């Protein structure tokens, strides 16, 4: 069985550590993984999700919320959609399920950052987080592929 994995890294690359998600997505080079680096979660991504067996969302969070990378399973849940984009991957999963009758098993990786000012350079904490996030993604895929096979 061939399993399709979709990794979506999102955030604003012009706001330093807010670009962590995109940086991880661009650095991810694994077979059977479609990696998308996007500014924000948009309804159009539902089509990609409908064809995935496993989805992984990668985003930045403030280091004050957690100094560790957070990895959590996701379930579809409706949240308010603002200005045509989704603020939360659970909303995008809910939309995918509503339109296509299916959404993939999903995970959310939140990588801590400390600098969200204008700029394109990641802080050292964010750089370390990117490397750890790449390892976590490989681990999630390995664990879930065995569950899917």
ABEGO torsion letter per residue (X at the ends): XBBBBBBBBBEBAABEAAAAAAAAAAABBBBGBBBBBBABBBAAAAAAAAABABBBBBBBBBAAABABBBBBBBBBBBBBBBGGBBABAAAAAAAAAAAAGBBBBBBBBBBBBABABBEABBBAAAAAAAAAAAAAAAAAAAAAAAAAX
